[in-house]
């Protein structure tokens, strides 16, 4: 008999959810719709709210609404039907996609996500670690790489000060002239577990020179130094330049994922 309960956690309360996600992260690649790093990046937002499902008091799933998409990772052996039934309270009209939790009667999306994985190896990188001293440059690069981004230095501090902050490793690459050119954020999930890159970006003025590759390799090396068994990245399959970047850094294709969408969605 399933005894399912759902709790809405504020950013400061997400420790149990993060610990569960770390325990569920395998050595080779993330499962479900969330890695601890996805939650860590989400916690930059002032209104971040994470849902923790428990079954008899034991964590059964973790999720949050990423815009209209409910992103969820479930515990091994979790009752997916019961979770999907409870999730209907979150999947109101407008929230029409589910990543990681099958919803009975829903279709698979046409667009896919490419999952790639990097195996530890010796690397050479010009990347340096992001600290308080160069965080403003890291933010500036991100805002250039992702037009419309609302990322700010205050939100960087919120992310780093959250319960997930200690899991983050961040790299910054500069041009030979010293201009900030690329950044990568990596997330640790524990010794012997797969890390994650989220997000990665190259300044619009400095693309095509390999700076993004150096940032990625620097983040991968930092995660491996902490004990990660591999590093994964998930990117829209339609973003050919991003897939090419990760391929050039030695990532290999693992699979393609498709969200579940409300009938009639895309």
N, C-alpha and C positions, 0 to 999 in steps of 0.2 A: 504494500500500500504506500503510495507516494504521499509524503507530508511536505508539500512544497510551500515555501514562503519567499517573498521578494522584498528586498530592502533597497531604498533609494539612498545612496551614500553621497555626502558632500566630498569635495576634494580631500579635506583633512581626514575623512573617515575611510579612505580607500585602501588602507593597509591590508585588510583581510582579502580583498579582491585581488590585489597585486600578488600576494603570497600564493593564492590559489592558481592564478594564471602562470606564475613561475613553475609551480609544481606540475602543471599540465603541459608545459612546453617540452617537446621532445628534442633529441640531439640534432636532428637533421633539418627540420623546417617547422615553422609554426603550424598549429592546427586551428581550425575554426576561423572566426572572423577577427579575433583579437590576440595580440601578443602583449605582454606587460608594457612594452614600449608604445603601443597604440594608446593605451591608457595614459602613459606618461606624457605623451605629446598632447593629448586631449586636455590634460590638467592645466595647460597654460591659460585656459578660458575661465573667465570669472564665474560663469554659470554652469561649470562642469558638474554633471551628476552621473554617477555610475550605479548600475543596478546589479545587485548580488542576489542570486537565487540560492536558497539552501534547501536541502532535503533531509529532514530530521536533524537539522542543525549543522549538517555538513555541506560545504560549498558544492553547488551543482552546476552553476553557470555564472558568467560575468558578461555584462553587455552595457552598451550605451547607444544613444541615438546620435549618429553622425549625420546631421541634417535629416533627410528623409529616410536614412538607412539605419536599421537596427543591426548593430554589429555584436555578435555573441560568440563566445567560446564556451563549450560545455565540458564538464568533467567526463572522463572515461566511464562509460556505462550509464550515463545520465538518462533519465526518462524524457526523450525528445518530444514525445507527444504531449506530455504534461507541460513541459516548458513552452511549447508552441501555443498551447491553449492559454496559458497565463500571459504570454507575450501579446495576445490580442488586445490587451488593455493599452499597450504602447503602440501597436500597429494600427492607429486610427487613420482615417482618410488623410492622405498627404504623406504619411509615413509608409511608403509603398514598396520598400525593398528590405530584404533580410539577408545579411551576410553571416553565414556560419550556422544558422538555425533553420532547418527545413520547416516550411509552413505548408501543411496539407492543403492541396488545391491550388497552390501558387505555381507559376511557371518559372522557368529558368530565363535569366536575362540574355539578350543577344550579345551585349558587350562582355568582355572577359577581363580578368586580372591575371597577369603573368607572375608566377612565383619562381624566383631564382635563388640559388644557394651558393655560397662561397666556402670552400674548404680551406682550413688554415694552411698557410705557406709563408715562406720568407717574402717580404715585400720591401720596396723602397718607396718612400713617400716624402713629399715636401710639407706635409700637413703639420700644424702645431695644435696643441690642445686649446680649446676655448676656455677662458677664465673670465673673471670679472673685468680684467683689464682690456680684453678685446671683444667682449660680448656685444658691444654696440656695432662693431664691424660685422659680427656674425648675423645680427638682426638685419643690418642693411643689405647684406648679400641675399638673405632669404626674401626680403621684400622685393628686391629686383628680380629674383628668379621666379617668384610667384606673384604676378600682377594681381592686385586686389587683396593681397594678404593683409590681415589686421595684426600681424605679429609685431610686438613692440618690446622694448627693453623691460618694461614692467611685466609683460607676459613671460619673458624669458626668466625673470626672477620668480614668478609664480610657478613655472614649470620646475625650476631647480629647487625651489623651496617646498615642493609637494612631497608626499610619501614616495613618489617614484624618482625623485631627483637624484638619489644616489645610484640609480641604475643607468643614468645617462653618461655617455662619453660623446664629446663634440669636437670636431676638427675644423680648422680654418686654413685655407691656402691663399697665399698672396702672389701677385705677379712679381717679376723681378724688380719692378719699380716700387713694390711695397703696397700696391692697391689690393684691397680685399677682393678675392675672385671666386671662391667656392667654399661651401660648408657641407658637412655631413653630421648627422646626429645618429649615434648608435645606442642601442638599449640592451643591457645585460639582463639575462633571465636566470642566472645561476651557473655554477660550475658544471660542465658537461651538458649544458643546454644551449639551444640555438639562440643567438642574438638576432637583432633586427635593426635595419636602417630605416629611419623615419624621422624627419624628411632629409632630402638631399637637394642641393640647388647650386647653380652657377650663375653669377652675376651676368645680366644681359650683355654687358660690354666686354665680357671676357670668355665667351663661349668658343669652343673649337680649339682650345689650346691644351687640353688635357688636365686642367685644374680640377674639374669634377672627379676625375679618376683618382687623382692624388688624395682628395678629401675622402673619398670612399675607402681607399686602401688604408689610409691612416686610421679611420674609424674601425675598420675590420681588425687591424693589428691591435688597436687598443682593447677591443672586446676579447680577442684571443688572449692577450696578456692577462686579462682578468679571469680567464678560464672557460670562455665560450667554446663550444665544440664545433660551431659553424656560424655563419652569418647569412641571414635571408633578407630579401627585399621583395616587396609586392608592388607592382606598378601596373597601371592600365595597359593592356596589350596594344592599344592604339597609339601609345606614346613611343614610337619607334626610336627616337633619339635616346630616351631613357633606357630602353632595353639594350641598345647598342653600347651605351656607357657601361652598364653592368657587365655585359659580355666582355668588353675590353678590359675590365678589371678582374676577369677570371671567374665570374659567376656562370653557373650552368642552369639551364631550364629544368625545373622540377615538374611543374604542372600549370594548368590554367584553371582558374576558379570562376564560377559564375554565380551571381547573387540569385536569390529567389525574389520574384516580383509579383505583385498583385496581378491577377488576370487582366490582360489588356495593357499592362505596363511594358516597358522595354528592358 
